[in-house]
Amino acid sequence: MEFKDVPVHFLCPISQDMMENPTINEAGQTYEYESIVDWYAMGKRTDPLTRKAIQSVQVLIPNHALKSQIQEWKQNYPQMQRKKMEQAEMKLAHEISARDSQE
């Protein structure tokens, strides 16, 4: 399923994709696990966002709270989209009705 209007804090700052395995690095920033591992594998020893020096690339902690939020959002996504569509349809119907009553 393709997701639209993804909350920005669900996106990896490196890949700009929605995170599946959000991981906190030594600097306290969260990235998709594979993205931050690739960053370090390229020999980079700074945090991608803060540019702070990283002492240990081994310090990677799963961000369980964010992962749960993302999973909950994904589960509720179909209902949220239906509600948005219903609201848009109601707004359009109201606009058409208002326009017709002015004519």
C-alpha positions as CSV (number, residue, x, y, z in Angstrom):
1,M,0.0,0.0,0.0
2,E,1.2,3.5,-0.9
3,F,0.9,6.0,1.9
4,K,0.3,9.7,1.4
5,D,0.6,12.5,3.9
6,V,3.1,10.6,6.0
7,P,4.0,12.5,9.2
8,V,7.5,13.9,8.7
9,H,8.8,12.4,11.9
10,F,8.1,8.9,10.4
11,L,10.5,9.6,7.6
12,C,14.2,8.7,7.8
13,P,16.2,11.9,7.5
14,I,18.7,10.0,5.2
15,S,16.5,8.1,2.8
16,Q,13.3,10.2,3.2
17,D,11.4,6.9,3.3
18,M,9.0,5.8,6.0
19,M,10.9,4.0,8.6
20,E,10.3,0.3,9.3
21,N,13.1,-0.2,11.9
22,P,13.7,3.3,13.5
23,T,17.0,3.2,15.3
24,I,18.6,5.8,17.7
25,N,22.3,6.5,17.2
26,E,24.8,7.7,19.8
27,A,23.8,11.4,19.1
28,G,20.2,10.6,20.0
29,Q,18.9,11.0,16.5
30,T,16.6,8.4,14.9
31,Y,17.2,6.9,11.4
32,E,16.1,3.8,9.5
33,Y,18.4,1.1,10.7
34,E,19.7,0.2,7.2
35,S,20.3,3.9,6.3
36,I,22.4,4.7,9.3
37,V,24.4,1.4,9.0
38,D,25.1,2.3,5.3
39,W,26.1,5.8,6.4
40,Y,28.6,4.4,8.8
41,A,29.7,1.7,6.3
42,M,30.8,4.5,4.0
43,G,33.3,5.5,6.6
44,K,31.3,8.5,7.9
45,R,31.7,9.1,11.7
46,T,29.4,12.0,12.1
47,D,25.7,12.2,12.8
48,P,23.9,13.0,9.5
49,L,21.7,15.7,11.0
50,T,23.8,17.3,13.7
51,R,27.2,16.6,12.2
52,K,28.4,15.7,15.7
53,A,31.3,13.3,15.9
54,I,30.3,9.7,16.6
55,Q,32.6,7.8,18.9
56,S,31.0,4.4,18.4
57,V,29.1,3.3,15.4
58,Q,28.0,0.2,17.4
59,V,25.7,2.2,19.6
60,L,22.3,1.7,17.8
61,I,19.2,1.4,19.8
62,P,15.8,0.3,18.4
63,N,13.3,3.1,18.8
64,H,10.4,0.9,19.9
65,A,8.1,3.8,20.7
66,L,8.4,5.4,17.3
67,K,8.0,2.0,15.6
68,S,4.8,1.4,17.5
69,Q,3.5,4.8,16.4
70,I,4.3,4.1,12.8
71,Q,2.6,0.7,12.9
72,E,-0.5,2.2,14.6
73,W,-0.6,5.0,12.0
74,K,-0.3,2.4,9.1
75,Q,-3.1,0.3,10.6
76,N,-5.4,3.3,10.9
77,Y,-4.4,4.7,7.5
78,P,-7.4,3.3,5.4
79,Q,-9.9,4.7,7.9
80,M,-8.2,8.1,7.9
81,Q,-8.2,8.2,4.1
82,R,-11.9,7.3,3.9
83,K,-12.7,10.0,6.5
84,K,-10.7,12.6,4.5
85,M,-12.5,11.5,1.3
86,E,-15.9,11.8,3.0
87,Q,-15.0,15.3,4.3
88,A,-13.9,16.4,0.9
89,E,-17.1,15.1,-0.7
90,M,-19.2,16.8,2.0
91,K,-17.3,20.1,1.4
92,L,-17.8,19.8,-2.4
93,A,-21.5,19.1,-1.9
94,H,-21.8,22.1,0.4
95,E,-20.0,24.3,-2.2
96,I,-22.3,23.1,-5.0
97,S,-25.4,23.6,-2.9
98,A,-24.3,27.1,-1.9
99,R,-23.5,28.0,-5.6
100,D,-26.8,26.6,-6.8
101,S,-28.7,28.6,-4.2
102,Q,-27.1,31.8,-5.4
103,E,-28.1,31.3,-9.0
